[in-house]
Amino acid sequence: MKSDHTIAPFLSLGILMACSSLQAAVIFQDDFTGNPDTGADGLNGESPDTTTGAAAWVSASNFNADGSFLAASGTAGASATLLYTPSSGKVYTLDSRMDVTSTTGWLAMGFASGQSTATNFQARFVTGSTPLGRVWMLMSEGGGGAAWQDGTSVNHVEDNTISVTGTIDMRIVLDTTATTWTATWYAKDATASSYTVIKGTEDVVSQASINSVGFALSGEQCPGTITSFSLSDGNVIPETSSATLLGLAFGFMFVRRRR
């Protein structure tokens, strides 16, 4: 019979492999510190701090590399997106932190179709826009948050109970583990410990059309700052994973006792 010194490393390896499946993969992450190498001010063409597939920001001139943004007078729509198509069998978490300092405009975050560097009303996620928001939400300094699918035509809901004075965290969880994908929308004040559900879990209407992720801006003279953005995914964890870990642990204990 093999000693525990021979078997233990294999048990440890099994535990490590099982635990590794619990780790989420960071697809995109950006803290918008600008680009010190080129001194570029605009966000367009800049790579996030962590990227996938060499994706770089496709952005209107309204968005800057330091995360600041401004919708100028007469150009009340813009977007900044990264090229990405979600895969089946994942649970994606899209997060951003921002401060919108206008009472008339809004900043949106979400999954979309298409990309654009244009600055006009047809570039802000709403119906008829490119990019068109597919699973998205917005926060407005003037009052609450809202969640949509497919522009502004499907599943609109508003929640004006959240204080939007100051910095806001927005989150969308996109679950692609079933044949029909689902999404859940969240937001909170940056100082709060937990999120508020803006819209509960809904089936995704146009899942096959999603091929970008990022921001859209609307409003005359709407300034603000984005301080962080991230998209991560976690592989589906089979229900047996916990049992596997427990079994490995007991197996290790059994070997130790037989020593």
C-alpha positions, 0 to 999 in steps of 0.5 A: 500500500502506498504511503500518504507521502505518495498519495497526498500530493495527488490529493492536494493537486485534486483539491487545487484543480477543483478550487481553480474552477471557482476562479473568475476570469477577468476579460476586461479591466480599466481604471482609466489612468490615461496613456502615459506612453503616448500622452493621448487624451482621447479614449478611442484606440486605447487598450484597457489595463486588462484586455482580451483579443487585443480589443481596444476602446472604440469611442467618440471624442466625448470620452477621455483616457482618464475616464472623464466625459462630456456631452457637448452642446448640440452633440447629445449622444456618444458611446465607448465600447469594447468588442466582445461576444459572450459565450454560452456556459458562463456567468458574466459580471459587468461592473462600473463606477462613475459620477454623473454631474449633470442633472439633465443627462445620463451615462449608461453601461451594458452589452450592445450590438455594434460600435461607433465613434460618432457623436449624435443622438444615434450613438447612445444605446437607445432604439435606432442607435449604433451601438444598440443597447441589448442588455443595459442600464443607466444612472442619472444625477437627476433621478434614479436608475433604469434598465432596458433591453433592445434599445428602449423598447423592451423591459423598461423599469425605473428605480428612483429610490437610489441616491444618485448624488456622488459616485455610483456603482452599476452591475449587470449579471449576464447568465449564459448557462441555459439555452435562454440567457438571463440578466439581472440589473443592480446599482448602489451608492459607492459607499453602500455595502450591498447592491439594490436590484434595479430589475430582477432576472429576465430572459435576454431577448436578443442574446445572439446580437451581443458583440460589444460592451461599454458605455453610452452618454446622453445629454447636453453639457453632461459631464462626469467621470468613470473611475473603473470598469470590468467584465469577468466570467466564472465557469459553471460549477457542477453541483458535484464540485462541493462534494468532490472537494469534501471527498478529497478532504476526507480522503486525505484525512483517511490516508493520514489516519491509516499511516 
